[in-house]
Every structure is written in structure tokens, then in C-alpha cells.
Amino acid sequence: MSEPLAYRMRPQTIEEFVGQKHLLGKDGLLSKSLSGKPTSLLLWGPPGTGKTTLAHLIGKATSRQTIVINAVTTGIPDLKKLLAQADHPVLFVDEIHRWSKSQQDFLLPFVESGEVLLVGSTTENPYYEVIGPLLSRLRVLRLEPLSDEDIKEILKKAIIDPKGLGEFTIEMPEEVMDFVAQVSAGDARSALNLLEDLFNLSVPVDGKYTLQIPSEDVLRRLPYDKTGDEHYQVISAFIKCIRGSDPDAAVYWLSRMLKSGEDPTFIARRLVILAAEDIGLADPWALLIAQSGFSAVEQIGVPECGLILSEVAVYLAQAPKSNSTAKAIWTAQETVEKTTPPVPIHLRNANFRGLKNLGWGRDYKYPHDHKSGFVKQEYLPKELLGSKFFEPTDIGFEKRIKERMESRGQVEKDDKNE
């Protein structure tokens, strides 16, 4: 057979489909589309989860002609010809996120009128990659990676199905099946390709093929793309576990990114931002350590820079947390958006000729003229007097800053501190 095993084993009926039970249940939207109540859909999920197969099954269920195109190789002129030759087709656009805004705009009137039942597929987050007007006309369905049990079910079928390897006598030990399921990481296509490779590598003994785990390393497929959706999901998990003070999770997600080829300077930059946003003055050393780590990562490079990133990530994870300085700048920025009163006269620069005669700088109190190096005076415009942007916490080093501000009357003392 010339076609790849994964192609031959593509399900032809919904009964043959494995996985995505959350969408194919009794009341699932895909079940309705497959029972003759179709609606335009956008299937969003990683490779090998059944997006193309489901599009074909929807076309069969609706008895409509199915047009399958890839956004990378098909432009508007080609699409116009295809649509002119079809009557209310199901149009499956693989990798729809690859189309430009104008190409996506072209589909709007066809989808709006119902002339085309659109089924798009994407591995990227559609809320970033698909234009709003088109997205509002589609139901977005998230397809999840297949479980190990789903993958094993697919492998078992492929071994006995006449369309697959059923004409051969094959033994696939449980440990080999576990290996394939783990290496494929929820991707049915990858699992079937690996099964076919293992079969081709095996030598029959008395007409029986016994599949074995290959002696050479087989790289586990990591569901990661440095510019794709998984890139944003993994860095999100990394940042959140450090913010949540879990060093073990921090090292795990860090390893996921490094193993997938993520740019280490991208990770280091995120750590610098996190140190300022989520730790702040609760541990002022955190920012210095993160910045030092960033410089070291630039100088050292891969793979040893992983040691530096691990040290920084663990330090930041165990550090006390406060976002008071982050909230201070966010609140101040919101205030600036609403009002920008003039600089008070006593704070203005009077170094230019004639400005002192206008009163600029008059009544300004120079703090160093006072023993403590501090003197009370107003520094905000009169319209904003009493505004509080920085509100220190009792966490870590920030508690000392709060105590100093309390002694100056800059913040009210807590009853518990009196």
C-alpha cells in the first residue's frame, strides 16, 4: 500500500472516531453538526487531534460537497474558482490563521448568507489570529490532545484493521504501546507514523512481526511552537507558578521551554519583568538577581544558560511577593489618562532667566536643609492632593519601607503596629 498508515486509518464514520468526547457527546455541538444540524465552525487544537477528519465527516453528514483547501497554498483566485463550481459546499480551510485579513474578509459574505458552511482549523489561538468579524460568525471548538488510552485504542485498531496492518500477524507488547503513546504526546498521526516505522523495522519470525522499542533515541514530540499558542500557554504557566511560589513547577515549565528550543533570553526577560511586578520591594534583591541572570544568559548561551535560569527561577519562586509598586504605576497611569494638571509653581524649574520673577520654585523646601533629610510638603498638583498610589504591605523588606513612611506620616499606622 502506497498511502501512509495514518492516511489509511482516517475514520470514515463518527463511530470510528476516537477522542474529543467533550464535543461528541449527546448534546455536543459537533454531534449536532454531524446529525444534520450544521453550523460554521472553527476547530482549534494541536496536530493529530482530528480536525481534518471531523471536517470530512461533517461534509458527509450534510450530504454537501466538501472542498478541502490549505490556507498556505490556496489564494482568493483559486478559491473563487472552486466556489463557482460548487453548490452550498462545506469548505474546510486548514491552517486558516495563515490567511491575511483581506483573504479572511473574502469569506464573510459567503458565511453570512449560508452559501458556504465553513469549517476552519487552526493550531494557533484564533482570538489572536482570526479577524473578529469572521470569528463572530463561527463557533470555536477546542480540540484537546488525545489521552494515552485514546492513542492505544487507535494503535490496536490499526494492527488488526484490513485498511491498516491487518493482513500481517503483529504482536505489540504493552511496553511498546506505552512507549508510542508517550512519545506521540496526544498526536494520533504521530503515533500511527511511529507504529508504521516500528513495523517496517521489524523482521518476521515464522510469519509473525514482534514490535520493539527502537534502540536509538526517538525524540518525544513536544507540543510546542516558539511563535504559536503553546508558547504562550507554557510561559503563562511558568510565570504563574513562580508568582505562586512553587519552585518545583517553575523548574518543570522552564525545562519544557528549553527542551523545545525556546529563546533563553525571552525567558530571562520575563523573569526580570516578574521580579519587578510580582516581588517588587518585598525583596529588592530579586530584580538585581533577575537582571544579573539576564546578562549572564546573554553571555553564556545554550545549553549552560539553563543553569542560570534555573537558579533565578527558584530564587524568584521562593522570594516574598508584593505587587504594590506595580499597582502604584498602574493606578498612576490610570490617573494620568483622566487628568494632567499643571506642575505646581513651587516644583517648577527656575534655573532659566526671568522665571524666578514669575514665582517659579518659590516656597520649595530643600530636604537636605533638614536634619532628617525629609520635610513635609506637597508634591502633587492641588487637584490630586490626597491621592495614594503606592500602598506598601507588611511583606518582606517592604515592611521596613512602610514603617519609615509611617514615621513620616506618609501612610497611616496600622492599629496592629501601634
N, C-alpha and C positions, 0 to 999 in steps of 0.2 A: 504494500500500500504506500502510495507516494505522499499522501497527506499526513501531517504530523498527528500524533495521537491526540493532542489537545483539540485539534480541529474535528477529528472523527468522533470524539466523545462529547461534542457540544450537544446539550439536551435539545430534543425536538418537541417535547411536551412539558407542560408545567409539572407533571408527575415525576419527570426525570430530573428536575432542577433540585439542587442541593444548596441549602443555606438561605439566608435572608428571611428567616421565619417571621421576623417582626413586620415584614412588609407583605408576606404572602399568607397571613392568617385570614380567618373568615371575613373580618372587617377591614383588612388591609387595603390600601389604595391600589396596590399592584394587583391584588385579587380582583378588584372591581374592573380594572383595565383589561384583565385577562378574561373576564366573564362578559365582555361585550359592552362595558360602560367606560369607554376610553376617555382619557384626558391627556393633554400635553404634559410631558414630564421632563424633569432633569434628574438623571441618575448620577449621584455624586459618590465616589468611593475609590479605593485603591485598585490597582490592576488585579485581574483574575478573580473578581467577585461576582461576575455575571451580568455586567451592564449590556454588552452586545447581545448576549443570548436573550435577555429579557426583552430587548427591543424587537428581535425577530419573533418572539412568542406573542408579543402584543400585536404585531402585524398579522400573524396567523389568526389570532382570536377575533380580530375585527374584519377579517376577510378582505383587507385592503392590500394593495400593492405596497411592498416595503422597499424604500430606497435607502441604501446604506452608503454613506459617504464619510470621508475623513476630512476634518477641517484643515489639515495641513496641506492636502493635495487637491482640494476642490475649492474653486473660487466662485464668485457670483455668476459669471458667464456660463460655466458648466452647470451650476445649479438651476439656472433659468431653463436650460435645455431639458434637464431631467424633469422639472416640474411641468413643463409644457406638454410632455409626453405621458403624464400620469393624471389619474382622476382621484382626487382626495386621498393621496397616499399617506402612509406612515413614513415620515422622514427621520431616519436615525443619523444624527450628526455626532460622530465620535470625536472626542477632544474639542468640543465646541468652544472651549476657552481660548483656543488658538486663533479664532476668528477676530478680526478687528471690529471696532464699534460699527463701522459702516456695513460690514458684512452681516453682523448680528441684526442691525436695523432692517436689512432687506427682508428678514423673516417675519417681522412684526405683522404686516397686513395679512399674510397667509395664516398665521397662527390665530390672529384676532377673528378672522372670518370663519375659521374652522376648515378652510380649504386644505390645510395640511395639519395632520396630527404629528406634532414634533416630539421626538424623544431624543434629548441630548445626553451626552455622557461627558463626565469630566473627572479627572483625578485631583483637580485643584478646587479650592474653596470658591463656589460660584458667586458668593456675595462680594467677592473681590474681582472676579474675572468675567462675569456676565453682566451686560448692561441692565440697569434697573427696569426699563420698560418691558424687556423680554422676560426678565426674571419674574415680574409680576403676573405674567400670563402662563407661568409654568408651576407645577407642583414639584418642589425639590424633595427628593428622597435620598436619604443617606444609606449607602450600602456598606456593611461592615466587613472586615476581613473574616474569612471563614475560620471556624474553630478547627482544632486538630481532629476532632471527631468527624466533622464535615469532610475534611481532606481525606481521612481514612476511608470514609464511605465512597468517595469518588474513586480512590485508588482500587478498592475492592471491585467496584463495578467495571473499571477499565480492564482488570485482569481477566474477567470472565465474559465480558460482552463481546459478541462477534464483531462489532464495529471497532473494538479496541484490540486486545491481545487474546481474545477468547479462543482463537484457533490453536494456541500454544498451551502446553501444560506448565504452569508457572507456580512456584512457591515463593511467597514473600513473607519472611519471618516478621514477627511483631516488632522486633527492634529495628528492622529496616523500614517498616511502615512508620514507626515513631520518628525515625531519622528524617524521612522525606517530609512528614508533616511539619516537623520543627524547622527544617531548612527552608521550606517554601513560604513560611510565615503568612499563612492565610490566603495565598495566591494559588487557585486551582490550576491555572495554566502552568505556573512554575512547577507545581507538584507533578502534573502529567508529563511535562517535558523531562523532569528528572527520572520519573518512572521509565520512560522510553529509553533514556540514556543507560539506566541500570540494566534494562533488558538487553540492549544492544551489546553491553559489555560482558554479559553472562555467557557461559558456554554450557550447552545442554549435556546432561549426563543421562543416558538411556532415555532420551527424548524429553527430559524434564529440566526446566530452567529454574535454578535457585538464585534469587537475587541477593546481593550482598552490599553492605555499606562500602563505598569505594575507599581504597587505601589512601589516595591523595585527598588533600583538603578540598572540600566543597564549600564555597563561601555561602553562609546563610544569607538569604535575601533580607536585607534590612529595608523596611518600608520608610524610606527617607529620600527626600529630594531637596537639595540645598536651596532651591528657589520655590519649592512647592508647599503644599498645605502641611505636610508632615513636619517640615522645617519650622513652621510657626507653632504647631502643636507641641513639639518636643521642647523648644526653647521656652514656651509658656509653662510647661510642667517643671522645667529646670528652675525658672525664676520663682515659681510659686512654692516649690519645696524649700528653697533657701529662705524665702520670706517666712515660711512656716517652721524654720529651724530644724530641718531634717537633713543632717549631713550625709546619711546613707543614700537617701533618694537623690541628693544633689550629685553624688559621685556616679550613681547609676545613669542618670539622664545625661550627665557630662560624657560618660563613656559611649552612650548611644550616638551622640553627636560626633564625637571624634572618630568613632569606628566608621561612621557613614561619610566621612570626609568633609565635615563642616569646617569652615574657615575659623581657626582658633582665635584670630583677632576679633571676629564677630562676637564670640563667646566672651572674650576678655572685656570688650566694650560694654556688653550687657552687665557684666559684673561691676564695672565702675559705676554705671547708672544705678544699679541696685544698691550699692553701698551708700550712695547719696540719698536715694529715695526711701529706702526701707530700713536703714540703720541710722544714718544721719549722726546726730550728736550723742546718741546713746553710746556710741563707740567711735569717736573721731578717727581712731587708727584704721578703721575699716576702709575708708576712702583712700588713705595713703597706701594700704596694702594692696587694694584693688588696682590702683594706678601703677604701683610698682610692678604688680603682676602683669599688667598690660604691656609695660615696657619690656619686661623680661620675655614675654611671649613673642614680641616682635623681634627681639634679638636672637632668641634660641631657635624658634621654628619647630616644626614637627620632626619626630614624634615626641621629643623630650619635653616640649611645652605642655604636654598633658600633665606632667608632674607639678608644674607651676599652677595650672588651672585648678587642679585637684586641691592643692594647698589653699588657694584663695577661696574656692567654693566652700570648703569645710570651715575655714575661719569665718566667712560671712554667715554661714548657716548657724553656727553656734553663738554668734555675736548677739547682744541685746538689740531689740528692734524698736525704732521710733521713726515715724514719718512726719514729725512735727515741722521740720524745715521744708519738706516737700509741700505739706499743706499750706505753709506760710506763703510760699511763692505762688501756689495755685490760687489762693484767696486774694493775694495782692494783684495777680493778673486779672482776675475777675473784676476787681475794683477799678483797675485802670481801664478796662473795657467800658465801664459805665461812666467814669468821670476822671478828668485830668485838670484839676485846678492849678493856678499858677504857683510857682515856688514862693514860699513866704519871704518877705523882704529881708528878715534878719539872716536867712540862709543863703542869700544870693552872693555871687562873686563880685566883690567891689574893687578888684585889682586894676580895672581899666579907668582911665582918666575921666573924672566927672561923675562917676557912678556913686561915689560916696555922698555927693551933694544931693543925690536922689534918695538917699537914706538906705541904700543897699548895704547889707552887712551890719547895720546899726543894731545894737542890743544883742548881738550874738555873744554868747558866753563860751569862752575857750576852755574846754575841760581841763587842760593841763595847767591852768592857772589855779586849780583847786587841788588840795592835798590828796584827795582820794582819786583824782583823775576822772571824776564824774561830777556833773552838775545837772540839776533838773532844768529842762527847758523843752519847749515843743518843737518837734522836728517834722510834723506832718502839716499839710495845709489845714486851715481852720475848718474847712468843710469835712475833714476826715478825722478831727480830733476825737480821741477815744477809741479809734479803730484798733483791733487786735488781730495781727496776722500770725505772729509766732507765739504759740502757746506751749511752753515746754512741759515735758512729762517728768515723772519720778523714776524713769528707767535709766539705768547705767549712769554714764558720765553726765547725761542731760540733767540729772537731779541736782548736780552741783551748779549748773548754769541757772537752773530755776531758783535755787537758794540765793544766788548772787542777785538775780533780778528781784526777788522778794525783798532783799535787804535795801534795794534802791527804790522800792515802791513801784517797780515796773510791772509786776504782777501781784495779784492778791495772794496773801498767805493762805494755805490750806489749813483748816482747823486742826487736822491731824498732825500738822507740823509745828503747831504752837506749843 
